[in-house]
């Protein structure tokens, strides 16, 4: 266990740490005390049917969800809905490698799967928060992976689902690319097999990792159109060093690796012996599948193949040359499209 001030309440709060008890993991490990960092907005109504769940993506926390997606007049309007944002295991806020004591902390943290997150969230909602029905589950990237897992695993609880910029089963292409993100960190000698003294020791690995995100997180058109300057970084060097490296540099390497491992292996068909069509056939939720037009991690074609297997679903791609990282809220037009679609989904009887 080490201390990393980046994940403190000052930067990412307010959030509440809720201990859901021991969690047995799909890969055979166990989290003896699984704590989930939870941020809530709005109030659960008397009928207890206005809850929206938002799981987080790789590197993201409830703070960016709050800043970019939640607010009066938005689709995720706290004046109408009870929005529950749960930081995934390994996020640095919830139970994670860097904040776990003993032999199961740091590099000894057990492998966690997307399904483990969803089972933990289900326990949190039903046993701690008294929520038995979800008006909507919505998430981007790894949040989309969790959204699919929720809709497949708990079809009677999820009324609507909106996976954004993510797939139900990760592709080989995406698996390989994510491996390069892992290699960027672990190849730094200071990583020391995951036994570093502080997160900042692995600065060189985290910088390489940030550069890989700069390559694939945006799009060719993003750079051709001069978008880095448009969002406040006049030179490419400033964009890489100040924005991309500045974003990832304070994070914990083992936490990122924990999330990357489950991202690579996201696959709802584990519930049906590898049959993806059967798994997606379990979904009862009204579902809008929303890829980003220029996403190089989860291209629209990959998402549409899965959408075709979900009964009554709609394919609603979002246009943005900002690519996958349009999720950061850099493109106002992207956010406008997203809100229109989410409002339409929430207005659809389920």
Order of alpha helices (4+ residues) and beta strands (2+ residues): alpha-beta-beta-beta-beta-beta-alpha-beta-alpha-beta-alpha-beta-alpha-alpha-alpha-alpha-alpha-alpha-alpha-beta-alpha-beta-alpha
